[in-house]
């Protein structure tokens, strides 16, 4: 059984026991349980439910494993012959979720 959920503007295909990294959920504490209620599709073998756009009463229950940061991305701005160079860095923040249940 798997489901497709929408969170942080992205879609994720999840099944029970999966650990996924989603965009930062600010109000989620480590060890807390959260519900993802924007379920787009649930499939159990040949039985497939597709929402329009979401499935009524569908939810995915997940446990917050950790709040982490991704790899550092370096951005360089450079103008030739102008004695100009700037270097920026960015680390995207993520929330790691462990899927504990799928309800359709």
Secondary structure, 3 states (H helix, E strand, C coil): CEEEEEECCEEEEECCCCEEEEECCCCCCCCCEEEECCEEEEEECCEEEECCCCCCCCEEEEEEEEEEEEEEEEEEEEECCCCEEEEEEEEEEEEEEEEEEEEC
